[in-house]
Structure formats: structure tokens, C-alpha cells
Amino acid sequence: MIKNLFKHTAAFTLFFCATSLLAKEGGPVKLISSTNNESIIKIDVNSFSKKPANGEFVITTPYGGSILQKGCPDVPKFTVSLAVPSGAQMNYEIIDAKYTDHQNTDVAPQKERYLVNTI
């Protein structure tokens, strides 16, 4: 029991430190609050770039990752890791979301990426 508590505490501490680093660097992910039962995270995307690609655009933003699925729009995604105890019931809720539609902007599809096996 103590060993599991230590593992989960250590995992959460690592998550909190990583989130704090992103927040200090101006990254989009901020930990608003956290308890044993709930974590509230805010993700703000304040800027992005449109790079032309064959008559369409690839959207990029600092700290954004790529979806890496062929045919999906090539737009950034943001991920957050949370430590969840084994066997815990988990769900999520999006409390608020705001967006802006950009007219006449065709987003390029994700191209197939090949991973090189170096083993």
C-alpha cells in the first residue's frame, strides 16, 4: 500500500514539475488545481502559424505535437499526462471551449510518416 502510494505520488510530482516548466516557459498547459479526486487543467493556445504547402496550409504552434495519422488534418495537438491509480474509475469533462473559425484556409492532410527501425 505504501509502495503504491509512493509510486503515485512520485508520478504526480513528475507531472506537476513538467506542467510547471511548461507554464514558466509560456507553454499552453497550466495546472489550475489538483486533489486526490480531481485535476483541473487549462490549455491556452494564443498563437499559431500557417505554413503554405501545395496550395493548402500546415498549422503549427509552439509546444504542439502532430497527430501522425495519414489523412487527418495536419494541425497541432496538445497532450497532458495524468497519474491515475490502477483500477480507478476515470472520466473527463470539458468545462469551457472557445474557438475561432478561419475562413478560406484549407488545411493540408497529414502525410504518411515512416518510422525507421534502428535495432
C-alpha positions as a Markdown table, in Angstrom:
| # | Residue | x | y | z |
|---|---|---|---|---|
| 1 | Met | 0.0 | 0.0 | 0.0 |
| 2 | Ile | 2.8 | 2.5 | 1.0 |
| 3 | Lys | 4.8 | 1.4 | -2.1 |
| 4 | Asn | 1.8 | 2.2 | -4.4 |
| 5 | Leu | 1.2 | 5.5 | -2.7 |
| 6 | Phe | 4.8 | 6.4 | -3.2 |
| 7 | Lys | 4.7 | 5.5 | -6.9 |
| 8 | His | 1.6 | 7.5 | -7.5 |
| 9 | Thr | 2.9 | 10.5 | -5.5 |
| 10 | Ala | 6.2 | 10.3 | -7.4 |
| 11 | Ala | 4.3 | 10.1 | -10.8 |
| 12 | Phe | 2.1 | 13.1 | -9.9 |
| 13 | Thr | 5.1 | 15.1 | -8.7 |
| 14 | Leu | 6.8 | 14.5 | -12.1 |
| 15 | Phe | 3.7 | 15.5 | -13.9 |
| 16 | Phe | 3.4 | 18.7 | -11.8 |
| 17 | Cys | 7.0 | 19.6 | -12.4 |
| 18 | Ala | 6.7 | 19.1 | -16.1 |
| 19 | Thr | 3.5 | 21.2 | -16.2 |
| 20 | Ser | 5.1 | 23.9 | -14.1 |
| 21 | Leu | 8.1 | 24.0 | -16.5 |
| 22 | Leu | 5.7 | 24.5 | -19.5 |
| 23 | Ala | 3.8 | 27.2 | -17.6 |
| 24 | Lys | 7.0 | 29.0 | -16.7 |
| 25 | Glu | 8.2 | 28.9 | -20.3 |
| 26 | Gly | 4.9 | 30.3 | -21.6 |
| 27 | Gly | 3.6 | 27.0 | -22.7 |
| 28 | Pro | -0.1 | 26.4 | -23.1 |
| 29 | Val | -0.7 | 23.8 | -20.3 |
| 30 | Lys | -1.4 | 25.1 | -16.8 |
| 31 | Leu | -2.4 | 23.0 | -13.8 |
| 32 | Ile | -5.2 | 25.1 | -12.1 |
| 33 | Ser | -5.9 | 22.7 | -9.2 |
| 34 | Ser | -5.4 | 19.1 | -8.1 |
| 35 | Thr | -6.7 | 16.9 | -5.4 |
| 36 | Asn | -6.8 | 13.1 | -5.0 |
| 37 | Asn | -10.1 | 13.0 | -6.9 |
| 38 | Glu | -9.8 | 15.8 | -9.5 |
| 39 | Ser | -7.3 | 17.7 | -11.6 |
| 40 | Ile | -8.3 | 20.9 | -13.4 |
| 41 | Ile | -6.0 | 21.8 | -16.4 |
| 42 | Lys | -6.2 | 24.8 | -18.6 |
| 43 | Ile | -4.8 | 24.8 | -22.1 |
| 44 | Asp | -4.4 | 28.2 | -23.9 |
| 45 | Val | -3.3 | 28.4 | -27.5 |
| 46 | Asn | -2.6 | 32.0 | -28.0 |
| 47 | Ser | -0.8 | 31.9 | -31.3 |
| 48 | Phe | -0.3 | 29.7 | -34.4 |
| 49 | Ser | 1.4 | 29.9 | -37.7 |
| 50 | Lys | 0.1 | 28.9 | -41.2 |
| 51 | Lys | 2.8 | 27.5 | -43.4 |
| 52 | Pro | 1.9 | 27.1 | -47.1 |
| 53 | Ala | 2.1 | 23.6 | -48.5 |
| 54 | Asn | 1.0 | 22.8 | -52.1 |
| 55 | Gly | -1.9 | 25.3 | -52.0 |
| 56 | Glu | -3.0 | 24.3 | -48.5 |
| 57 | Phe | -1.7 | 25.2 | -45.1 |
| 58 | Val | 0.0 | 23.3 | -42.3 |
| 59 | Ile | -0.9 | 24.8 | -38.9 |
| 60 | Thr | 1.9 | 24.9 | -36.3 |
| 61 | Thr | 2.1 | 26.3 | -32.7 |
| 62 | Pro | 4.7 | 26.3 | -30.0 |
| 63 | Tyr | 4.5 | 23.1 | -27.9 |
| 64 | Gly | 2.0 | 21.4 | -30.2 |
| 65 | Gly | 2.6 | 17.9 | -31.4 |
| 66 | Ser | 1.5 | 16.2 | -34.6 |
| 67 | Ile | -1.5 | 13.8 | -34.8 |
| 68 | Leu | 0.6 | 11.5 | -37.1 |
| 69 | Gln | -2.5 | 9.8 | -38.7 |
| 70 | Lys | -2.5 | 9.8 | -42.5 |
| 71 | Gly | -5.4 | 11.8 | -43.9 |
| 72 | Cys | -6.2 | 13.7 | -40.7 |
| 73 | Pro | -5.8 | 17.5 | -40.8 |
| 74 | Asp | -2.2 | 18.5 | -40.2 |
| 75 | Val | -3.0 | 20.6 | -37.1 |
| 76 | Pro | -1.2 | 20.5 | -33.7 |
| 77 | Lys | -2.5 | 18.6 | -30.7 |
| 78 | Phe | -1.8 | 19.1 | -27.1 |
| 79 | Thr | -1.5 | 16.2 | -24.7 |
| 80 | Val | -1.3 | 16.1 | -20.9 |
| 81 | Ser | -0.2 | 13.1 | -18.8 |
| 82 | Leu | -2.1 | 12.5 | -15.5 |
| 83 | Ala | -1.3 | 9.8 | -12.9 |
| 84 | Val | -4.4 | 7.7 | -12.4 |
| 85 | Pro | -4.3 | 4.9 | -9.8 |
| 86 | Ser | -4.7 | 1.4 | -11.1 |
| 87 | Gly | -8.3 | 0.3 | -11.1 |
| 88 | Ala | -9.6 | 3.8 | -10.6 |
| 89 | Gln | -12.8 | 5.0 | -12.4 |
| 90 | Met | -11.9 | 7.9 | -14.6 |
| 91 | Asn | -13.8 | 10.3 | -16.7 |
| 92 | Tyr | -13.2 | 13.8 | -18.1 |
| 93 | Glu | -15.3 | 16.9 | -18.7 |
| 94 | Ile | -14.5 | 19.9 | -20.9 |
| 95 | Ile | -15.7 | 22.8 | -18.9 |
| 96 | Asp | -15.3 | 25.5 | -21.4 |
| 97 | Ala | -14.0 | 25.8 | -25.0 |
| 98 | Lys | -13.6 | 28.8 | -27.3 |
| 99 | Tyr | -12.5 | 28.8 | -30.9 |
| 100 | Thr | -12.3 | 31.0 | -33.9 |
| 101 | Asp | -13.2 | 29.9 | -37.4 |
| 102 | His | -10.8 | 30.9 | -40.1 |
| 103 | Gln | -12.4 | 31.2 | -43.5 |
| 104 | Asn | -10.8 | 30.2 | -46.8 |
| 105 | Thr | -8.0 | 28.3 | -45.1 |
| 106 | Asp | -7.6 | 24.8 | -46.5 |
| 107 | Val | -5.6 | 22.7 | -44.0 |
| 108 | Ala | -3.3 | 20.1 | -45.5 |
| 109 | Pro | -3.8 | 16.5 | -44.7 |
| 110 | Gln | -1.2 | 14.6 | -42.6 |
| 111 | Lys | 1.2 | 12.7 | -44.8 |
| 112 | Glu | 2.2 | 9.2 | -44.0 |
| 113 | Arg | 5.3 | 9.1 | -41.9 |
| 114 | Tyr | 7.7 | 6.3 | -41.9 |
| 115 | Leu | 9.5 | 5.2 | -38.7 |
| 116 | Val | 13.0 | 3.9 | -39.1 |
| 117 | Asn | 13.8 | 0.8 | -37.1 |
| 118 | Thr | 17.3 | 1.3 | -35.8 |
| 119 | Ile | 17.6 | -2.0 | -33.9 |
